Every structure is written in C-alpha cells, then in structure tokens.
Amino acid sequence: MASLGFIALLAAVQSPPAWAATAPNLGSTSTYGVVSSTFTNSNTDPQTIINGDVCFTTAPVTPPLTITGVTVTPCPPATGLDEGAALANLNGQPCISLGAGAVDLDSIIVGANPPGIIPPGCYSSGGAMNVTVSTTVTLNGAGIYVFRPGGGLNTGANSRVILAGGACASDVYWAPVGATTLGANAALSPTPTFVGNILDAAGITIGHFANLTGRALAFGGTVTTDANTITVPTCAALGATGAAIPTLSEWAIAILAALLVITGVAAMRRLTS
C-alpha cells in the first residue's frame, strides 16, 4: 500500500493532468454545418456536401451539390450572438500552455502519452497550432477538448485529426485567433480528415477533398469549401449546457497519494508490532 502511494505521488508530480475543459452552449448555431458572411465553394464541379444547416449573406457562385438541412440568408443575428457567447466561454477557460510560439500538435507530448495522442482538456499556445503534412493527431478519451491557438489553425496536406477511446466530435472545440486552413487530401475519402467545432470569424478554408465532422462557424467571416463533406456531429455532446467535466486537480491527486502512503505505513507498523 505504501509503495502504491509513493507511485501515485510520483505520478502526480511528474504528470499533472490537463485543465478540465468546459463545453460552451452553441445555442442556435448547433444545427449549422456552415455559418458565414461570405460562403465560397471554389470547386468547379459542385461536389461539396453539407449534412446540416447553412447560413450566409453572400452565396457561392457554384453552390454545393447537397445541403441536407435548411439554407438561411442572411445568418440570423441570434446566430452571431450565440457564436460570440460560445467563443467568450472558450477564451475564458484556464488552459495548459503547449508553448509560447507556434506548436505542431502531432509532436506534442501530454503526460505519458506518445506524441500526437492528446487526452481531454483545454490547451492553448502563444502562436499557431499546426498539424504536419501526412501526420495524424488522435484525440483519445471521452471528454471535452478545447484548443486555443494564439495564431491560426493549420493542417498540412493528407494530415488527419481523428477520434479514439470514446471521444466525440461534438465535444471538440477550436478557437483560433487567426484564420483556419485545413489542408487538402489526395483523394476523396469517406472518413473525416478533421473533427470538431471551429469558431473562427477570421475565416475558415477547407482544402480539396478534406472532410470535416463538426461545424465551420465563421459569423461575419468567410467559409471556403472545395469538394468537401461537412457533417454536423450526431453523437451526444458532453456538458452541452456548459457544465465542467469533474476531474481531480493536481493537488487533490497529491493529497490522495499522501493519504495512501500514510495508511500504508500505519498498516505495515500494525503488522510488525
């Protein structure tokens, strides 16, 4: 028992948990695959499919092939207010810093995880967040994920951000300061190349054949698509009303470990007395 306590105490000191993240209430934006002022579909062959609602002020010259939900022109003011409130919630959360400058998420090590395997939590950076060409970032575990780049959000060609271990695209939030650019894919694939809700009034560009399971929310900005499939997630979001996921803090883990040590030592003394 004492040895277990020492191990737990050591783990608490060496691998502090990420800050618990909170899910904002998306309100009226929750049904939208695309929210924008200007919606541009740059592919001459209109293959883009949006499984969800769409709103814009300026329509694309070449419309998407399919929009399964309703199309609203222009976006209702309430949509902008709800996106702004959700963004304020995300920006107000305490986060673990991944670095003072730009970071490559595929190289980031969180706790005892291999590079590019990221557990639930809130993460920020002083500069852009990137995913390197042809690499994969895995969001592993059920919970809320919040990513706050201090610059843009950029993914390289043929890269992927995927889910594992019960993670849900509805519970992933991206709130970059700069514009979002999702890299192109070499071929059209039925699997998503990126997941989560992107809240970015600076603009969102989705590269050729890139698929998004999530939402492209850029009220007042531009969303550009190019032979993409955008699907509003159907999995039930955790904490949709904004409740925090309960997790033990670093100090709580340390205290629990210390109690285990004390209990173990006392038990050993009783056995030897």
Summary of the structure (lengths in Angstrom):
residues: 273
radius of gyration: 21.2
end to end distance: 17.3
largest distance: 85.7
contacts: 982
relative contact order: 0.21
helix: 23%
strand: 32%
